[in-house]
């Protein structure tokens, strides 16, 4: 009997010792990909550079991944209240690890053999920062899942210790995807409603917050019906936790979703030729100028703001006129060749292929494929295969 009790104590204490040792190794970044405090305190380390028009509007961006950090003060109250109501109603009353989060500790998961409860908003942020986006759906007897949960749990404690609640909310909303691979609340507000995060209405805020539970399923560009259904759930949750009155909730739920979709990236948007020309000048400027630490500026990562004299409204008018004139010229071409359809390719479907094969690049690349030679000092004998073709590359 005593031997059994002794073995039990050794097993329990040994397991706890291994758990504590793993936490220490993760904390000091000996194993795993734990984020340093310096990185956490500098959320703007990788940001898109923005081209600013004469009126202060963004007319284009340069980036590797489009991300913009948004300060807490620039986020509308409806966005924040909707987030708290749907994701973590007790956010202001706990320190990141709440009672139900105990079930996410790895050795407890192994003991109970199943998952309980949901995670706090801070834990969700920690998981996003570590890249463990879907670890809660993995089997809890999987060692990799347990290790990821330990990292998430430890980073949650660090976040709560070094950041205020407001800063955590700003970090969370700046690091979440809002469908269509849109990173951050600022980009989402601009893309779907052409507004700043602080100017979003109650129903617009609810649409974006609803997308956090399913960026594809509740994307209003894909299904207005599903997006409205999820939006109404968010509004109901805000009413439940007294962020809005019942009358306001009913009024907001009765409104349709009105999108002002505007996709601005480094290829689309207005003034594409200007932005491509400006890119070359900016890359040269970045190579010649140094930051305070002596390193060169990076156009695609340093979040530069480039102010120009471009008037976005006037530019839109000009591009609209050019587009209209181009359509008129296309119609004249169709009338001249007696083409009923608006596409030349319907009249001569073989034209693109013939045109492509007339290009010098096509002929050179085709020749390089079918003509191969070996080096002179090779022991193997060179063999040449030349394809006999007609003018357009067809085999005779």
C-alpha positions as CSV (number, residue, x, y, z in Angstrom):
1,X,0.0,0.0,0.0
2,X,2.8,2.4,1.0
3,X,4.7,1.6,-2.2
4,X,1.6,2.4,-4.3
5,X,1.2,5.8,-2.6
6,X,4.9,6.5,-3.0
7,X,4.7,5.7,-6.7
8,X,1.6,7.9,-7.0
9,X,3.3,10.9,-5.4
10,X,6.4,10.4,-7.6
11,X,4.3,10.3,-10.7
12,X,2.3,13.4,-9.7
13,X,5.3,15.5,-8.6
14,X,7.4,14.3,-11.5
15,X,4.7,15.3,-14.0
16,X,4.4,18.7,-12.4
17,X,8.1,19.1,-12.4
18,X,8.3,18.4,-16.1
19,X,5.4,20.8,-16.7
20,X,7.2,23.6,-14.8
21,X,10.5,22.8,-16.6
22,X,8.8,23.1,-20.0
23,X,7.3,26.4,-19.0
24,X,10.7,27.8,-18.1
25,X,12.2,26.5,-21.3
26,X,9.4,28.2,-23.3
27,X,9.6,31.4,-21.3
28,X,13.4,31.8,-21.9
29,X,12.9,30.9,-25.6
30,X,15.1,27.8,-25.4
31,X,12.4,25.8,-27.2
32,X,9.4,27.0,-29.2
33,X,8.7,30.3,-30.9
34,X,7.8,32.5,-27.8
35,X,7.6,36.2,-28.7
36,X,9.9,38.5,-26.9
37,X,8.7,41.5,-24.8
38,X,10.4,43.9,-27.2
39,X,8.4,42.5,-30.1
40,X,5.2,42.7,-28.1
41,X,5.9,46.3,-27.2
42,X,6.5,47.3,-30.9
43,X,3.4,46.2,-32.7
44,X,4.1,48.4,-35.7
45,X,7.3,46.5,-36.7
46,X,5.8,45.2,-40.0
47,X,3.4,47.7,-41.6
48,X,2.3,48.6,-45.1
49,X,3.5,52.0,-46.4
50,X,0.6,54.2,-47.5
51,X,0.4,56.8,-50.3
52,X,-1.7,59.8,-49.0
53,X,-3.6,62.0,-51.4
54,X,-4.2,65.7,-51.1
55,X,-7.3,65.3,-49.0
56,X,-5.6,62.9,-46.6
57,X,-7.2,59.7,-48.1
58,X,-5.2,56.6,-48.8
59,X,-4.8,56.1,-52.5
60,X,-2.5,53.1,-52.5
61,X,-0.2,50.9,-50.5
62,X,3.1,49.1,-50.7
63,X,3.4,45.9,-48.6
64,X,4.4,42.3,-48.2
65,X,1.3,41.7,-46.1
66,X,-1.2,44.5,-45.7
67,X,-1.4,45.3,-42.1
68,X,-2.0,48.6,-40.2
69,X,-1.8,49.0,-36.5
70,X,-4.8,51.0,-35.0
71,X,-4.6,52.8,-31.7
72,X,-7.4,52.2,-29.2
73,X,-8.5,55.9,-29.4
74,X,-9.1,55.5,-33.2
75,X,-11.5,52.6,-32.8
76,X,-15.3,53.2,-32.5
77,X,-17.1,52.3,-29.3
78,X,-19.5,50.0,-31.1
79,X,-16.6,48.0,-32.5
80,X,-15.1,47.6,-29.0
81,X,-18.4,46.8,-27.3
82,X,-19.4,44.3,-30.0
83,X,-16.1,42.6,-29.6
84,X,-16.4,42.3,-25.8
85,X,-20.0,41.2,-25.9
86,X,-19.4,38.4,-28.4
87,X,-15.9,37.2,-27.6
88,X,-15.3,37.8,-23.9
89,X,-18.0,39.5,-21.7
90,X,-15.8,39.2,-18.6
91,X,-12.8,40.7,-20.3
92,X,-12.4,43.7,-17.9
93,X,-12.9,41.4,-14.8
94,X,-10.1,38.8,-15.3
95,X,-6.4,38.7,-15.9
96,X,-6.5,36.7,-19.1
97,X,-6.8,33.3,-17.3
98,X,-10.3,32.8,-16.1
99,X,-11.8,29.8,-14.4
100,X,-12.9,28.0,-17.6
101,X,-9.4,28.5,-19.0
102,X,-8.0,26.0,-16.5
103,X,-9.3,23.3,-18.7
104,X,-6.8,24.4,-21.4
105,X,-3.8,23.6,-19.2
106,X,-2.2,20.6,-21.0
107,X,-2.0,18.1,-18.1
108,X,-5.6,18.9,-17.1
109,X,-6.6,18.2,-20.7
110,X,-4.9,14.8,-20.6
111,X,-6.6,14.0,-17.3
112,X,-10.1,14.9,-18.3
113,X,-9.7,13.8,-21.9
114,X,-11.8,16.5,-23.5
115,X,-12.2,20.2,-24.0
116,X,-14.3,22.6,-21.8
117,X,-15.3,26.2,-22.2
118,X,-14.0,28.9,-24.6
119,X,-10.9,31.0,-24.4
120,X,-10.5,34.6,-23.2
121,X,-9.9,37.4,-25.7
122,X,-6.3,37.7,-24.5
123,X,-5.7,34.0,-25.1
124,X,-7.1,34.3,-28.6
125,X,-4.6,37.2,-29.2
126,X,-1.7,35.1,-27.8
127,X,-2.7,32.2,-30.1
128,X,-2.8,34.6,-33.1
129,X,0.6,36.1,-32.3
130,X,2.1,32.6,-32.0
131,X,0.5,31.4,-35.2
132,X,-1.5,28.7,-33.4
133,X,-4.8,29.8,-34.9
134,X,-6.7,26.5,-34.7
135,X,-5.0,24.6,-31.9
136,X,-8.2,24.3,-29.9
137,X,-9.7,22.0,-32.5
138,X,-6.8,19.5,-32.4
139,X,-6.9,16.3,-30.3
140,X,-5.8,17.1,-26.8
141,X,-3.8,13.9,-26.6
142,X,-1.6,15.3,-29.3
143,X,1.8,16.4,-28.0
144,X,2.1,19.3,-30.5
145,X,-1.3,20.6,-29.5
146,X,-0.4,20.5,-25.8
147,X,2.9,22.3,-26.4
148,X,1.1,25.0,-28.4
149,X,-1.4,25.5,-25.6
150,X,1.4,25.9,-23.1
151,X,3.0,28.6,-25.2
152,X,-0.4,30.3,-25.6
153,X,-1.1,30.1,-21.8
154,X,2.3,31.6,-21.0
155,X,2.1,34.4,-23.5
156,X,-1.4,35.3,-22.2
157,X,0.2,36.0,-18.8
158,X,2.9,38.1,-20.4
159,X,0.3,40.1,-22.3
160,X,-1.8,40.9,-19.3
161,X,1.3,41.8,-17.3
162,X,2.8,44.2,-19.8
163,X,-0.2,45.7,-21.5
164,X,-3.4,47.5,-20.5
165,X,-6.8,46.2,-21.4
166,X,-7.1,49.0,-24.0
167,X,-3.8,48.0,-25.6
168,X,-4.8,44.4,-25.7
169,X,-8.0,45.3,-27.6
170,X,-6.0,47.4,-30.1
171,X,-3.5,44.6,-30.6
172,X,-6.3,42.1,-31.0
173,X,-8.2,44.1,-33.6
174,X,-5.0,44.9,-35.5
175,X,-4.1,41.2,-35.8
176,X,-7.3,39.6,-36.8
177,X,-8.5,38.7,-40.3
178,X,-11.8,40.0,-41.5
179,X,-12.4,37.8,-44.5
180,X,-10.7,38.1,-48.0
181,X,-7.4,38.1,-46.1
182,X,-8.1,41.6,-44.8
183,X,-5.8,42.1,-41.8
184,X,-6.9,44.5,-39.1
185,X,-9.9,46.6,-38.3
186,X,-8.6,49.7,-40.1
187,X,-8.3,47.8,-43.4
188,X,-11.6,46.1,-42.9
189,X,-13.5,49.3,-42.2
190,X,-11.9,50.9,-45.3
191,X,-12.5,48.0,-47.6
192,X,-16.1,47.1,-46.7
193,X,-17.5,50.6,-45.8
194,X,-14.9,53.1,-47.0
195,X,-14.7,54.5,-43.4
196,X,-12.3,54.9,-40.6
197,X,-12.8,52.5,-37.6
198,X,-13.9,55.4,-35.4
199,X,-16.7,56.4,-37.9
200,X,-18.4,53.0,-38.2
201,X,-22.1,52.9,-37.2
202,X,-23.6,50.3,-34.9
203,X,-24.8,48.0,-37.6
204,X,-21.5,48.3,-39.6
205,X,-19.5,47.5,-36.5
206,X,-21.6,44.4,-35.9
207,X,-21.0,43.2,-39.5
208,X,-17.3,43.3,-39.0
209,X,-17.3,41.8,-35.6
210,X,-19.5,39.0,-36.8
211,X,-16.9,38.1,-39.4
212,X,-14.5,37.2,-36.7
213,X,-16.4,33.9,-36.2
214,X,-16.2,33.0,-39.9
215,X,-14.5,35.3,-42.4
216,X,-15.7,33.3,-45.3
217,X,-19.1,32.3,-44.1
218,X,-20.2,35.7,-42.8
219,X,-18.5,37.8,-45.5
220,X,-21.1,40.3,-46.8
221,X,-19.6,40.2,-50.3
222,X,-20.3,36.5,-50.5
223,X,-23.7,36.3,-48.7
224,X,-25.6,39.3,-47.5
225,X,-28.2,37.0,-45.8
226,X,-25.6,35.1,-43.7
227,X,-23.8,38.4,-42.9
228,X,-27.0,40.0,-41.7
229,X,-28.0,36.9,-39.6
230,X,-24.6,37.0,-37.9
231,X,-24.8,40.8,-37.5
232,X,-28.1,40.6,-35.7
233,X,-26.6,38.0,-33.3
234,X,-23.8,40.5,-32.5
235,X,-26.4,43.3,-31.9
236,X,-28.5,41.0,-29.7
237,X,-25.4,40.1,-27.6
238,X,-24.6,43.8,-27.2
239,X,-28.2,44.3,-26.0
240,X,-27.8,41.4,-23.6
241,X,-24.8,43.0,-21.9
242,X,-26.4,46.4,-21.9
243,X,-24.2,48.1,-24.5
244,X,-27.2,49.2,-26.4
245,X,-30.9,49.6,-25.5
246,X,-33.6,47.2,-26.8
247,X,-35.0,50.0,-29.0
248,X,-31.6,50.7,-30.6
249,X,-31.0,47.0,-31.2
250,X,-34.4,46.6,-32.9
251,X,-33.8,49.6,-35.1
252,X,-30.2,48.5,-36.1
253,X,-31.4,45.0,-36.8
254,X,-34.1,46.2,-39.2
255,X,-31.6,48.0,-41.4
256,X,-30.1,46.4,-44.5
257,X,-26.4,46.0,-45.0
258,X,-25.1,48.7,-47.3
259,X,-21.6,48.1,-48.5
260,X,-19.2,50.6,-49.9
261,X,-16.7,48.1,-51.0
262,X,-13.3,49.5,-52.0
263,X,-10.3,47.4,-52.5
264,X,-7.1,49.4,-52.4
265,X,-3.8,47.5,-52.7
266,X,-0.5,47.8,-54.5
267,X,-2.0,46.7,-57.8
268,X,-5.6,47.9,-57.8
269,X,-7.1,51.3,-56.8
270,X,-6.6,54.6,-58.4
271,X,-3.4,56.0,-60.1
272,X,-1.8,52.6,-60.7
273,X,0.8,54.0,-63.2
274,X,1.7,56.8,-60.8
275,X,2.2,54.3,-58.0
276,X,4.4,52.1,-60.0
277,X,6.6,55.0,-61.1
278,X,6.6,56.3,-57.5
279,X,7.7,52.9,-56.3
280,X,11.0,53.1,-58.1
281,X,11.8,56.5,-56.7
282,X,10.8,55.4,-53.2
283,X,12.9,52.2,-53.3
284,X,15.9,54.4,-54.3
285,X,15.2,56.8,-51.5
286,X,15.0,53.9,-49.0
287,X,18.4,52.6,-50.0
288,X,20.0,56.1,-49.6
289,X,18.4,57.0,-46.2
290,X,19.1,55.3,-42.9
291,X,17.0,54.9,-39.8
292,X,18.2,55.8,-36.3
293,X,19.7,52.3,-35.8
294,X,21.7,52.6,-39.0
295,X,19.6,50.2,-41.1
296,X,18.0,51.2,-44.4
297,X,14.3,51.9,-44.7
298,X,12.1,49.1,-46.0
299,X,9.3,50.4,-48.2
300,X,7.2,47.2,-47.7
301,X,7.7,46.8,-43.9
302,X,8.3,50.1,-42.2
303,X,4.9,51.7,-42.5
304,X,6.0,54.9,-44.3
305,X,3.5,57.6,-45.1
306,X,4.0,59.2,-48.5
307,X,2.2,62.5,-49.0
308,X,1.4,63.5,-52.6
309,X,-0.5,66.2,-54.5
310,X,-2.9,63.7,-56.0
311,X,-6.5,64.7,-55.6
312,X,-8.4,61.4,-55.3
313,X,-11.8,62.8,-56.2
314,X,-10.5,64.5,-59.4
315,X,-8.4,61.5,-60.3
316,X,-11.5,59.3,-60.0
317,X,-13.3,61.6,-62.4
318,X,-10.5,61.5,-64.9
319,X,-10.2,57.7,-64.8
320,X,-14.0,57.4,-65.2
321,X,-13.8,59.6,-68.3
322,X,-10.9,57.6,-69.7
323,X,-12.8,54.3,-69.1
324,X,-15.8,55.7,-70.8
325,X,-13.8,56.8,-73.9
326,X,-12.1,53.4,-74.0
327,X,-15.5,51.7,-74.2
328,X,-16.5,54.1,-77.0
329,X,-13.4,53.3,-79.0
330,X,-14.0,49.6,-78.4
331,X,-17.5,49.9,-79.8
332,X,-16.2,51.8,-82.8
333,X,-13.7,49.0,-83.5
334,X,-16.6,46.4,-83.2
335,X,-18.7,48.4,-85.6
336,X,-15.9,48.7,-88.1
337,X,-15.3,45.0,-88.2
338,X,-19.0,44.2,-88.0
339,X,-18.7,42.4,-84.6
340,X,-22.0,42.1,-82.8
341,X,-20.4,41.0,-79.6
342,X,-18.3,43.5,-77.6
343,X,-15.3,41.2,-77.8
344,X,-12.9,40.8,-80.7
345,X,-12.0,37.3,-79.6
346,X,-15.5,36.0,-80.3
347,X,-14.9,36.9,-84.0
348,X,-11.4,35.5,-84.3
349,X,-10.8,33.0,-81.4
350,X,-7.5,32.0,-82.9
351,X,-6.1,35.5,-82.8
352,X,-4.6,35.4,-79.2
353,X,-2.7,32.3,-80.0
354,X,-1.3,33.6,-83.3
355,X,-0.4,36.9,-81.8
356,X,1.4,35.2,-78.9
357,X,3.4,33.0,-81.2
358,X,4.6,36.1,-83.1
359,X,6.3,37.5,-80.0
360,X,10.1,37.3,-79.9
361,X,9.9,36.1,-76.3
362,X,7.7,33.2,-77.3
363,X,10.1,32.1,-80.0
364,X,13.2,32.4,-77.8
365,X,11.7,30.4,-74.9
366,X,10.3,27.7,-77.3
367,X,13.7,27.3,-78.9
368,X,15.4,27.0,-75.5
369,X,13.0,24.1,-74.5
370,X,13.6,22.0,-77.6
371,X,17.3,22.6,-78.2
372,X,19.6,21.3,-75.5
373,X,23.4,21.1,-75.6
374,X,26.0,19.7,-73.2
375,X,29.3,21.2,-72.1
376,X,32.4,20.5,-74.2
377,X,34.2,18.7,-71.4
378,X,31.4,16.3,-70.7
379,X,32.0,12.6,-71.3
380,X,28.5,12.2,-72.8
381,X,28.0,13.0,-76.5
382,X,25.8,16.0,-77.1
383,X,22.5,15.2,-78.8
384,X,20.4,17.9,-80.5
385,X,16.7,17.6,-81.2
386,X,15.3,20.2,-83.6
387,X,11.6,20.3,-84.1
388,X,10.5,21.2,-87.7
389,X,7.7,23.6,-87.5
390,X,5.7,26.0,-89.6
391,X,5.5,29.7,-89.0
392,X,3.2,29.4,-85.9
393,X,4.9,26.5,-84.1
394,X,2.7,23.7,-85.3
395,X,4.4,20.3,-85.9
396,X,4.5,19.5,-89.6
